[in-house]
Amino acid sequence: MDNYLFLDIDGVLNSKESFKYYSKLNKGLISRKEFDEKIKIMPIDEKYGKMDVLSSDHVFIPDLNLLIDFINENNIKVVGISSWFIQYELKEISKFLGIDIIDRSEYCGGSGSQRSKGVDLFFKKIGKNKNEVNYVIFDDSPDGYTTENFLIVKKKIDYELLEKAKVILKINK
């Protein structure tokens, strides 16, 4: 049975913890090298000089690495549900994250109810019923989700969250 992850990015692969690095860098508390070891900035932001907290699209490298390992170890197909998929091309995001993202939802951004509808439309598009696949949704906003397959990412991706995802995906190790 196929395993799918519907992935939001803001609030999931970046969080209050990662935003603190911007403040530390701006205050001279850490070097750019230390910053770059933890924060990966979407190249378009670097191109246009967007280095402030509110405009930079970035990910927290330790969380990204955990997610990449989880995806690769469990043969999970990733579908984007983030507003990033409105702003950037799917290939750009895949390359930036180092994750093979196979598609994006019809409803990127918005509320959980819209994103849930996007999940339904994705499975319809690929000709599968939800009972033919295992899937999990990672999002930082619980608003509107009505499925048990949703996991709220409260602060960051961690081992506890990934263990819960394994249960939803019926991955036994």
C-alpha positions in Angstrom: 0.0 0.0 0.0 1.3 3.5 -0.9 2.2 6.0 1.8 1.6 9.7 1.3 2.6 12.8 3.3 0.7 16.0 2.6 3.2 18.7 3.7 2.7 22.2 4.8 6.0 24.2 5.1 5.6 27.4 7.1 5.2 26.4 10.8 6.2 22.9 10.0 9.8 23.2 8.6 10.3 26.6 10.2 9.1 27.8 13.6 9.7 30.2 16.4 13.0 28.4 17.0 14.2 29.0 13.5 13.1 32.6 13.4 15.2 33.3 16.5 18.3 32.7 14.4 17.5 35.8 12.3 17.4 37.9 15.5 20.6 36.4 16.7 22.3 37.1 13.3 21.0 40.7 13.2 22.2 41.4 16.7 25.6 39.9 16.0 25.1 37.1 18.5 26.0 34.4 15.9 28.0 34.5 12.7 26.6 34.0 9.3 28.3 30.6 9.2 26.5 29.6 12.4 23.2 30.9 10.9 23.8 29.0 7.7 24.4 25.7 9.6 20.8 25.9 10.9 18.8 27.9 8.4 18.4 27.2 4.7 16.9 30.2 2.8 14.9 29.8 -0.4 17.3 31.0 -3.1 14.9 33.6 -4.5 15.0 35.4 -1.1 18.8 35.5 -1.3 18.6 36.9 -4.9 16.3 39.7 -3.8 18.1 40.4 -0.5 15.1 39.4 1.7 16.8 38.6 5.0 14.3 39.9 7.5 12.1 37.6 9.6 8.8 38.4 7.8 9.9 38.0 4.2 12.4 35.1 4.1 11.1 31.7 3.2 13.4 29.3 5.0 13.5 26.0 6.7 15.2 24.8 9.9 17.9 22.3 8.7 17.7 19.9 11.7 13.9 19.5 11.2 14.3 19.1 7.4 17.0 16.4 7.9 14.7 14.5 10.3 11.9 14.7 7.7 14.1 13.6 4.8 15.3 10.5 6.7 11.7 9.7 7.6 10.5 10.0 4.0 13.4 8.0 2.6 13.4 5.2 5.2 9.6 4.7 4.8 9.2 5.1 1.0 6.8 8.0 1.4 5.4 10.0 -1.5 5.1 13.8 -0.7 2.4 16.1 -1.9 2.7 19.9 -1.2 -0.2 21.7 0.6 1.8 24.9 1.6 1.3 28.4 0.2 4.9 28.0 -1.0 3.4 26.0 -3.9 1.5 29.1 -5.0 4.6 31.3 -4.8 7.3 28.9 -6.1 7.4 26.2 -8.7 7.2 22.6 -7.5 10.6 21.7 -9.0 12.2 24.7 -7.2 10.8 23.6 -3.8 11.7 19.9 -4.4 15.3 20.9 -5.2 15.5 23.3 -2.3 14.3 20.8 0.2 16.0 17.8 -1.2 12.7 16.0 -1.3 11.0 14.5 -4.3 7.7 16.2 -4.1 5.4 14.4 -6.6 2.6 16.9 -6.8 0.9 19.8 -5.1 -2.7 20.0 -3.9 -5.3 22.0 -5.7 -5.7 24.0 -2.4 -2.4 25.2 -1.2 -2.7 27.7 1.6 -6.0 28.4 3.2 -7.7 26.5 6.0 -7.6 22.8 6.9 -11.1 22.3 5.3 -9.8 23.6 2.0 -6.6 21.5 2.3 -8.7 18.5 3.2 -10.7 19.0 0.0 -7.4 19.2 -1.8 -6.4 15.9 -0.4 -9.6 14.4 -1.7 -9.1 15.9 -5.1 -5.5 14.6 -5.3 -6.7 11.0 -4.7 -9.4 11.4 -7.2 -6.9 12.8 -9.7 -4.6 9.7 -9.3 -7.6 7.4 -9.4 -7.4 6.0 -5.8 -9.8 5.9 -2.9 -8.5 7.0 0.5 -8.9 3.4 1.7 -6.4 2.2 -0.9 -3.6 4.3 0.5 -2.1 5.4 3.8 -1.7 9.1 4.3 -0.8 11.7 6.9 -1.0 15.4 6.9 1.6 17.6 8.6 0.3 21.2 9.2 0.7 23.7 12.0 -2.9 24.9 11.8 -5.7 22.6 13.0 -8.5 24.8 11.7 -11.0 22.8 9.6 -9.3 19.4 9.5 -11.8 16.6 10.0 -9.6 13.6 9.4 -7.7 11.4 11.9 -4.9 11.4 9.4 -4.0 15.0 10.4 -1.1 15.7 12.7 -0.6 19.2 14.1 3.0 20.3 14.2 3.0 22.4 17.3 6.6 23.6 17.5 8.7 21.5 15.1 9.2 18.1 13.6 10.5 15.7 16.1 10.8 11.9 16.8 7.5 11.9 18.7 5.6 13.4 15.7 7.2 11.0 13.3 6.3 8.0 15.5 2.7 9.2 15.5 2.9 9.4 11.7 4.2 5.8 11.5 1.1 4.7 13.4 -1.2 6.6 11.0 0.7 5.2 8.0 0.6 1.7 9.5 4.4 1.5 9.3 5.7 -1.2 11.7 9.4 -1.5 12.5 
